[in-house]
Every structure is written in C-alpha cells, then in structure tokens.
Amino acid sequence: MRTNIEIDDRLIAEALAATGIKTAREVVELGLKTIIRLKQQEQIQQFRGKLHWDGDLDAMRTDR
C-alpha cells in the first residue's frame, strides 16, 4: 500500500540512529511491526495464571 504521510524529521532521524536502519521506510515498518507485536503480547497476558499446564520442567531442562 502506498501512503503519503508527514513524519517529524527529528523523530525519523532519532529512530534511524537508534536502530541503525538506513531508510525511513524500513524504520516506519519496524515501528508498525513493534506496535503489532506489543498489542499481541497484551492480549496474551490476559491468560496469565488462568491456564492449566501439565508438564515437568525439570525433565524438559535435562533433555536439552
């Protein structure tokens, strides 16, 4: 999808410097992917302490 948007030049420059990414497009795409991943993690957190798991962590660790 082609979209034209205005983004603060200082914000893009900071993001490029912080990530080492070379283009504004790549840094915007990384930002969007990061937002999506964080939102997915928030949705997963609703299950914390609510799911039952049958397993043996000690056995899993020794199999490595």
N, CA, C and O atoms as a MOPAC input file, in Angstrom:
PM7 MOZYME 1SCF
protein

 N      0.84600 1    -1.17400 1     0.00000 1
 C      0.00000 1     0.00000 1     0.00000 1
 C      0.89100 1     1.23500 1     0.00000 1
 O      1.83800 1     1.33100 1     0.78000 1
 N      0.59100 1     2.13400 1    -0.84100 1
 C      1.34300 1     3.37300 1    -0.90000 1
 C      0.58500 1     4.41400 1    -0.09200 1
 O     -0.60500 1     4.63900 1    -0.31300 1
 N      1.28400 1     5.04700 1     0.84700 1
 C      0.69100 1     6.07400 1     1.69400 1
 C      1.66600 1     7.22800 1     1.83400 1
 O      2.85700 1     7.02000 1     2.06700 1
 N      1.17000 1     8.41800 1     1.69400 1
 C      1.99400 1     9.60100 1     1.91700 1
 C      1.60200 1    10.21500 1     3.24900 1
 O      0.45400 1    10.61100 1     3.45000 1
 N      2.56600 1    10.29000 1     4.15800 1
 C      2.31500 1    10.88500 1     5.46800 1
 C      3.47100 1    11.79800 1     5.84000 1
 O      4.59900 1    11.61500 1     5.38400 1
 N      3.17600 1    12.76100 1     6.65900 1
 C      4.22900 1    13.63700 1     7.16100 1
 C      4.64900 1    13.14100 1     8.53500 1
 O      3.82100 1    12.95800 1     9.42800 1
 N      5.94600 1    12.92800 1     8.68800 1
 C      6.50500 1    12.45200 1     9.95900 1
 C      7.59200 1    13.42800 1    10.37100 1
 O      8.38100 1    13.88100 1     9.54100 1
 N      7.62700 1    13.74200 1    11.63300 1
 C      8.62600 1    14.65600 1    12.18600 1
 C     10.03500 1    14.19000 1    11.79400 1
 O     10.42200 1    13.06000 1    12.09300 1
 N     10.79200 1    15.05600 1    11.13000 1
 C     12.14400 1    14.71000 1    10.67100 1
 C     13.05300 1    14.30200 1    11.82600 1
 O     13.85900 1    13.38200 1    11.68800 1
 N     12.92500 1    14.98100 1    12.96200 1
 C     13.77700 1    14.63400 1    14.11400 1
 C     13.43900 1    13.24300 1    14.63300 1
 O     14.32500 1    12.49500 1    15.04600 1
 N     12.15200 1    12.90100 1    14.61000 1
 C     11.73000 1    11.58400 1    15.07700 1
 C     12.29500 1    10.48500 1    14.18700 1
 O     12.78700 1     9.46900 1    14.67900 1
 N     12.22400 1    10.69100 1    12.88000 1
 C     12.79300 1     9.71000 1    11.94700 1
 C     14.30100 1     9.61100 1    12.13100 1
 O     14.85300 1     8.51100 1    12.15200 1
 N     14.96900 1    10.74800 1    12.26400 1
 C     16.42400 1    10.74100 1    12.43700 1
 C     16.81500 1    10.00500 1    13.71000 1
 O     17.78400 1     9.24500 1    13.72200 1
 N     16.06600 1    10.22900 1    14.77200 1
 C     16.34500 1     9.53000 1    16.04100 1
 C     16.15100 1     8.03200 1    15.88800 1
 O     16.96900 1     7.24800 1    16.36900 1
 N     15.07100 1     7.62500 1    15.22000 1
 C     14.79100 1     6.20600 1    15.02500 1
 C     15.85400 1     5.55500 1    14.14200 1
 O     16.27000 1     4.42600 1    14.40300 1
 N     16.29000 1     6.25500 1    13.10800 1
 C     17.34600 1     5.72100 1    12.24600 1
 C     18.63900 1     5.54100 1    13.02600 1
 O     19.31000 1     4.51800 1    12.89300 1
 N     18.98800 1     6.52600 1    13.83600 1
 C     20.21900 1     6.44500 1    14.63400 1
 C     20.12300 1     5.34000 1    15.68300 1
 O     21.09000 1     4.61500 1    15.91500 1
 N     18.97100 1     5.21500 1    16.30800 1
 C     18.79800 1     4.22800 1    17.37800 1
 C     18.82800 1     2.79500 1    16.86200 1
 O     19.29300 1     1.89100 1    17.55500 1
 N     18.33300 1     2.58900 1    15.64300 1
 C     18.23000 1     1.23100 1    15.11600 1
 C     19.35100 1     0.86100 1    14.15400 1
 O     19.64200 1    -0.32000 1    13.95900 1
 N     19.96900 1     1.85300 1    13.56100 1
 C     20.97600 1     1.56400 1    12.54900 1
 C     20.36600 1     1.24800 1    11.19100 1
 O     21.07400 1     0.89400 1    10.24800 1
 N     19.06100 1     1.37600 1    11.10200 1
 C     18.37300 1     1.14600 1     9.83500 1
 C     18.69800 1     2.30400 1     8.90300 1
 O     18.90100 1     3.43200 1     9.35000 1
 N     18.74500 1     2.02000 1     7.60500 1
 C     19.21600 1     3.02200 1     6.65800 1
 C     18.11700 1     3.86100 1     6.00200 1
 O     18.39100 1     4.96100 1     5.52400 1
 N     16.87900 1     3.36000 1     5.97200 1
 C     15.83000 1     4.11700 1     5.28800 1
 C     14.64500 1     4.40500 1     6.20700 1
 O     14.36500 1     3.66400 1     7.15000 1
 N     13.96100 1     5.50400 1     5.90200 1
 C     12.77400 1     5.88200 1     6.67400 1
 C     11.68200 1     4.82500 1     6.52300 1
 O     10.97500 1     4.51800 1     7.48300 1
 N     11.54800 1     4.28000 1     5.34000 1
 C     10.52500 1     3.25500 1     5.11900 1
 C     10.74600 1     2.04800 1     6.04000 1
 O      9.80900 1     1.55600 1     6.66900 1
 N     11.98000 1     1.59000 1     6.10700 1
 C     12.28400 1     0.42900 1     6.95000 1
 C     12.02800 1     0.73500 1     8.42000 1
 O     11.50900 1    -0.11200 1     9.14800 1
 N     12.38400 1     1.92600 1     8.85900 1
 C     12.20600 1     2.26100 1    10.26800 1
 C     10.71300 1     2.41200 1    10.60300 1
 O     10.29100 1     2.06700 1    11.70700 1
 N      9.92300 1     2.91900 1     9.66900 1
 C      8.47200 1     3.01000 1     9.88500 1
 C      7.87300 1     1.60300 1     9.93800 1
 O      7.03400 1     1.32300 1    10.79400 1
 N      8.29100 1     0.72800 1     9.04200 1
 C      7.78900 1    -0.64400 1     9.04900 1
 C      8.16000 1    -1.35700 1    10.34800 1
 O      7.34000 1    -2.08500 1    10.90700 1
 N      9.37500 1    -1.15900 1    10.82800 1
 C      9.78300 1    -1.75000 1    12.10000 1
 C      8.90600 1    -1.22800 1    13.23100 1
 O      8.48400 1    -1.99500 1    14.09700 1
 N      8.63600 1     0.05600 1    13.22600 1
 C      7.77000 1     0.64000 1    14.25300 1
 C      6.38400 1     0.03500 1    14.23500 1
 O      5.82900 1    -0.27500 1    15.28900 1
 N      5.81700 1    -0.13900 1    13.04900 1
 C      4.48700 1    -0.74000 1    12.93400 1
 C      4.48900 1    -2.18700 1    13.40800 1
 O      3.57400 1    -2.61000 1    14.11400 1
 N      5.50600 1    -2.94600 1    13.02500 1
 C      5.61100 1    -4.34100 1    13.46800 1
 C      5.76200 1    -4.42500 1    14.97700 1
 O      5.20800 1    -5.32400 1    15.61000 1
 N      6.50300 1    -3.49800 1    15.55400 1
 C      6.70300 1    -3.48300 1    17.00200 1
 C      5.39100 1    -3.19800 1    17.72200 1
 O      5.08500 1    -3.83600 1    18.73000 1
 N      4.62100 1    -2.25400 1    17.21800 1
 C      3.31400 1    -1.94900 1    17.81400 1
 C      2.41200 1    -3.17600 1    17.77100 1
 O      1.75200 1    -3.50000 1    18.75900 1
 N      2.38200 1    -3.85200 1    16.64000 1
 C      1.54300 1    -5.04400 1    16.49900 1
 C      1.97200 1    -6.12700 1    17.47200 1
 O      1.12800 1    -6.74300 1    18.12300 1
 N      3.28000 1    -6.37000 1    17.58100 1
 C      3.79700 1    -7.40300 1    18.48900 1
 C      3.44900 1    -7.08100 1    19.93800 1
 O      3.06000 1    -7.97100 1    20.69300 1
 N      3.58400 1    -5.81300 1    20.33200 1
 C      3.25900 1    -5.41900 1    21.70000 1
 C      1.77700 1    -5.60400 1    21.99800 1
 O      1.42000 1    -6.05600 1    23.08600 1
 N      0.91600 1    -5.26500 1    21.05500 1
 C     -0.52500 1    -5.44000 1    21.25000 1
 C     -0.88000 1    -6.92400 1    21.35600 1
 O     -1.74500 1    -7.29800 1    22.14800 1
 N     -0.21900 1    -7.76600 1    20.56600 1
 C     -0.46000 1    -9.20500 1    20.65600 1
 C     -0.02800 1    -9.73500 1    22.02100 1
 O     -0.69800 1   -10.59200 1    22.59700 1
 N      1.07900 1    -9.23100 1    22.53300 1
 C      1.54000 1    -9.65000 1    23.85500 1
 C      0.55400 1    -9.22000 1    24.92800 1
 O      0.32500 1    -9.96200 1    25.88300 1
 N     -0.03000 1    -8.04500 1    24.79200 1
 C     -1.03200 1    -7.58800 1    25.75400 1
 C     -2.21800 1    -8.54200 1    25.76400 1
 O     -2.75500 1    -8.85000 1    26.82800 1
 N     -2.62900 1    -9.01100 1    24.59800 1
 C     -3.76000 1    -9.93300 1    24.51900 1
 C     -3.42500 1   -11.26500 1    25.18100 1
 O     -4.28000 1   -11.86400 1    25.83400 1
 N     -2.21100 1   -11.72400 1    25.02200 1
 C     -1.78900 1   -12.98600 1    25.62300 1
 C     -1.74900 1   -12.87400 1    27.14100 1
 O     -2.04600 1   -13.84200 1    27.84000 1
 N     -1.38800 1   -11.71300 1    27.65300 1
 C     -1.26600 1   -11.52400 1    29.10200 1
 C     -2.57600 1   -11.73800 1    29.84600 1
 O     -2.56000 1   -11.99500 1    31.05000 1
 N     -3.70400 1   -11.64000 1    29.16200 1
 C     -4.98500 1   -11.84500 1    29.82500 1
 C     -5.13500 1   -13.28100 1    30.33400 1
 O     -5.97200 1   -13.55100 1    31.19500 1
 N     -4.32600 1   -14.19900 1    29.80200 1
 C     -4.39700 1   -15.59400 1    30.21700 1
 C     -3.45800 1   -15.92300 1    31.37100 1
 O     -3.45300 1   -17.05400 1    31.85600 1
 N     -2.67300 1   -14.96200 1    31.81400 1
 C     -1.69400 1   -15.21800 1    32.88100 1
 C     -2.38600 1   -15.75100 1    34.13000 1
 O     -3.29700 1   -15.12700 1    34.67400 1
 N     -1.93200 1   -16.91600 1    34.56400 1
 C     -2.47000 1   -17.54300 1    35.76900 1
 C     -3.80500 1   -18.22900 1    35.56800 1
 O     -4.39200 1   -18.71900 1    36.53300 1
 N     -4.30800 1   -18.27900 1    34.32900 1
 C     -5.62500 1   -18.85800 1    34.08100 1
 C     -5.57900 1   -20.17600 1    33.32200 1
 O     -6.59800 1   -20.85700 1    33.20800 1
 N     -4.41700 1   -20.54700 1    32.80400 1
 C     -4.30500 1   -21.76900 1    32.02900 1
 C     -3.60800 1   -22.84500 1    32.85200 1
 O     -2.64900 1   -22.57400 1    33.57400 1
 N     -4.10700 1   -24.06300 1    32.73000 1
 C     -3.50500 1   -25.19000 1    33.44400 1
 C     -2.52500 1   -25.88800 1    32.51000 1
 O     -2.83800 1   -26.11700 1    31.34200 1
 N     -1.34600 1   -26.22600 1    33.01600 1
 C     -0.32700 1   -26.88500 1    32.21800 1
 C      0.14500 1   -28.12400 1    32.95300 1
 O      0.49700 1   -28.06000 1    34.13000 1
 N      0.15100 1   -29.24400 1    32.26200 1
 C      0.69500 1   -30.49100 1    32.81300 1
 C      2.03800 1   -30.73100 1    32.14600 1
 O      2.11000 1   -30.92300 1    30.93200 1
 N      3.07100 1   -30.72100 1    32.91700 1
 C      4.38800 1   -30.95200 1    32.36100 1
 C      5.42300 1   -31.02000 1    33.46100 1
 O      5.12600 1   -30.78000 1    34.63100 1
 N      6.63200 1   -31.34600 1    33.07500 1
 C      7.72800 1   -31.47300 1    34.02100 1
 C      8.88200 1   -30.59800 1    33.52000 1
 O      9.61200 1   -30.97700 1    32.60500 1
 N      9.02900 1   -29.44400 1    34.12500 1
 C     10.08300 1   -28.51900 1    33.69200 1
 C     11.46800 1   -29.10700 1    33.89500 1
 O     12.35000 1   -28.89900 1    33.06200 1
 N     11.67900 1   -29.83800 1    34.98500 1
 C     12.98100 1   -30.45000 1    35.21600 1
 C     13.34700 1   -31.42600 1    34.10800 1
 O     14.48700 1   -31.44400 1    33.64500 1
 N     12.39400 1   -32.22700 1    33.68500 1
 C     12.64100 1   -33.18000 1    32.60500 1
 C     12.92200 1   -32.43600 1    31.29700 1
 O     13.80600 1   -32.83300 1    30.53800 1
 N     12.19800 1   -31.39400 1    31.03900 1
 C     12.40800 1   -30.61200 1    29.82000 1
 C     13.80300 1   -30.01200 1    29.81000 1
 O     14.46400 1   -29.96800 1    28.77200 1
 N     14.24200 1   -29.55700 1    30.95900 1
 C     15.56000 1   -28.91900 1    31.03200 1
 C     16.69100 1   -29.90900 1    30.86200 1
 O     17.73100 1   -29.56400 1    30.30100 1
 N     16.51300 1   -31.13300 1    31.33600 1
 C     17.58300 1   -32.12000 1    31.19500 1
 C     17.65600 1   -32.68500 1    29.77900 1
 O     18.68500 1   -33.23000 1    29.38000 1
 N     16.57700 1   -32.55700 1    29.02400 1
 C     16.57200 1   -33.06000 1    27.64000 1
 C     17.33700 1   -32.13800 1    26.69800 1
 O     17.60700 1   -32.51800 1    25.55900 1
 N     17.68300 1   -30.97300 1    27.13300 1
 C     18.36400 1   -30.02000 1    26.24000 1
 C     19.79900 1   -30.38000 1    26.02400 1
 O     20.50900 1   -29.68100 1    25.30100 1

